[in-house]
Amino acid sequence: MASTDGSDSQQMNTILEGGDEAFNKYYTEVKEIEKADSVLTSQQQIDRLLRPGSTYFNLNPFEVLKIDPSLPLSEIKKMYRKLSILVHPDKNQDNIERSQQAFEIVNRAWKTLENEELYKRCLAVIQEAKDMTKHMIEEKRKKIKKSGKPATVDEDDPAKFDHAIYVQTMKLFADMERKRRDQDTKDMHERKRKREEEIAEVEKSKIDKEWQQNFEESRDGRVNSWRDFKGGSKRKRTFLKPPKAKQEQR
């Protein structure tokens, strides 16, 4: 069974909050999986795309398609077609549910990169990760120089440099996704508030209309009552006279 968004989110938060040691361990595990996936079999690709933490790994479309961001879109499209065929449910009849999930992930990655605006945004994230990593390395060098030691850092090793960029890239994509979800939540609450206002306005309008209708329907009765009242006030008023007192005989 594939991991749920909730479990993936919890795992990723643990990794991101656990510092370099936690991330290094996770990165090593991921690379071992990727090494095993180098043959590009259908089952291996399905497992890779649905591995624990995949919800966040798959936010990076280049990671999904296992392609260098610097390659032209035509080459990226070739890899997309290759992967989509490998994980297509028709090719994996014994594992249709998971293959369908993997196929949708691959398709979504391509749709993202096919969109010019989203493609540029993804490239900007990759570039920002590189810039942030280089800045981090320079800051480390400055601290080492101040201590009087040789200004060498772990990231001078190309593999570790790539690893640092990989880590920063995933953090940026994860952060971007959190912001997107927060904005979606705000938008949902705003739509709900507007809808409630619309419903309240409709109810108020309905009540006002019913009141006006009742007022109009009762007009004749009110007019007649007033006429009866006015007519009655013009009649000659009669008063009961007290009986005359008899004079007393003496």
Long-range contacts (C-beta under 8 A, 24 or more apart in sequence): 2-50, 2-54, 2-98, 2-101, 3-50, 3-51, 3-52, 3-53, 3-54, 3-55, 5-55, 7-52, 8-52, 8-53, 8-54, 8-55, 8-56, 9-55, 9-56, 11-52, 11-53, 12-53, 12-55, 12-56, 12-174, 15-53, 16-171, 16-174, 23-167, 24-163, 26-53, 27-163, 27-166, 27-167, 30-57, 34-66, 37-66, 40-82, 40-86, 41-86, 42-86, 42-87, 42-91, 42-92, 42-99, 43-92, 43-95, 45-83, 45-86, 45-87, 45-102, 46-87, 46-92, 46-95, 46-98, 46-99, 46-102, 49-87, 49-101, 49-102, 49-105, 49-106, 50-98, 50-101, 50-102, 50-105, 54-105, 56-170, 56-173, 56-174, 56-177, 57-170, 58-105, 58-109, 59-170, 59-173, 59-174, 59-176, 59-177, 60-122, 60-125, 60-169, 60-170, 60-173, 61-108, 61-109, 61-110, 61-112, 61-113, 61-122, 62-113, 62-122, 62-126, 63-170, 64-105, 64-106, 64-108, 64-109, 65-106, 65-109, 65-110, 65-113, 69-122, 69-123, 69-126, 73-113, 73-114, 73-119, 76-110, 76-113, 77-110, 80-106, 80-109, 80-110, 80-113, 84-110, 125-169, 125-172, 125-173, 125-176, 126-169, 128-172, 129-165, 129-168, 129-169, 129-171, 129-172, 130-165, 130-168, 132-168, 132-172, 133-161, 133-164, 133-165, 133-168, 136-164, 136-168, 137-161, 137-164
